[in-house]
């Protein structure tokens, strides 16, 4: 495969970026305007990886043509190729793309110990943007024939095999290879395709692993160990090789992708990998801890950056259409309905859930339907975040270090690194968040689901531009950062909430806010919320004096000073306590929810 030279950032004034999704291909044009990069035009077209077109580039041409028509710039020539370089009002300086068409990147991972080497392999695969279909481990309590049968049932794009520290076990690693080889997992793209297997385990076992796979229809790649010692991870090489194989094997066999790869001026990234890339770039540049979520019809992806550690999880059965019944079943209808402040017939709601699964593209047509759908979204997000916290942990063992690109210290083995008190920014995307009729609804869903603590900024991805900016960050980080701040994020405001519980109606905290056009003082009682307007691009200084037992970051009862950022909604003061518990009888619960809805103008 020909390796292209990375474009020189100084030469990029007009950039075309596409995201080839499973149903829609979205194109954006990024241009240098008055010395700064801005997203100027957007277009979309149906993705054409399936029949009758069976050529992904057709959808790209259509989306790029629409962008060209809107911008007055010709981007596609008569032969259907992307025009480069710029010549007046024709062409672009670079074309870049991400893709999740055809189901994205689907992988199986295997490791000797489920919570150690297998967990490290899974982190590497998820971080590269893969959907992990299955995790096989020597200690996963399945018998060998059951594991072989499961492997045979899968049709992964590639397999990541790990196990053993450097100089550690060889026997158990080879046994895993001996499970995979006779199972002969069939890839999605048919007989001519050699299934890539990446071996990232004990190097002493590499020759035996090679011998095990010899003669099989498998292409083996041996790379550095993802877990060279118990106290350390080394995920970078595995992620890089996954990206390379995604281009060379998976996409090279998908309809039309060889041509798309030739067009692109940078390696094509799996869509989730690109989203993670931009979140990491922003967190690193701004020195913040951030969480991003993308809630779709079938899955919910959660991304987090705490310190220098990036984690991503895919909640495969938590979504708003295809998986909506799974959300209701896993959460329980009582938990869904606790967010509803009006009377609803539970039987009718169950029928509504079934209809949504049958007709996944429908959107709520009534206020009642909208309230119910947003209640389901709260539970999908809440459950996905719980799963993310359980996965985003320090390494199993004692106090240790993890290396994921950078080296940093961690406290105790196996504890979650996700701490809402030090979380600076939450970014929401996905239809139910990005396209809610009122932005107050987006804020309410995010606060209720994620339960931010201390002072936390809230934002949403305006037009799901994060994948485009993720791949742009690999070519021109500064341009990606500028567009992310100015055009991608819609800042909704800031949530101020203490950790701790108290009796409803008792004092919780006093506050004083001074800033651009705002001067407010007051007190909130436990169970109350208050919305204070503060426009976009405005900031204010806040002093919060909590009651004993409530903590805003400096310890229980300790006053806190900080800066709050305005937004389209404003400043939300939340005295409901953490963890958030809705107590009382049905009538009392509805009254509480109704008060919060009214205060935040959620359904006005």
Beta strands, then each sheet from edge to edge (+ up, - down):
strand 1: 14-20
strand 2: 24-33
strand 3: 36-46
strand 4: 94-99
strand 5: 105-111
strand 6: 130-137
strand 7: 158-161
strand 8: 195-199
strand 9: 218-222
strand 10: 269-270
strand 11: 290-295
strand 12: 300-306
strand 13: 309-315
strand 14: 401-403
strand 15: 407-409
strand 16: 425-429
strand 17: 454-461
strand 18: 489-497
strand 19: 507-515
strand 20: 518-525
strand 21: 529-532
strand 22: 539-546
strand 23: 560-565
strand 24: 570-574
sheet 1: 3+ 2- 1+ 4+ 10+
sheet 2: 6+ 5+ 7+ 8+ 9+
sheet 3: 13+ 12- 11+ 16+ 17+ 18- 24- 21+
sheet 4: 14+ 15-
sheet 5: 20+ 19- 22+ 23-
end
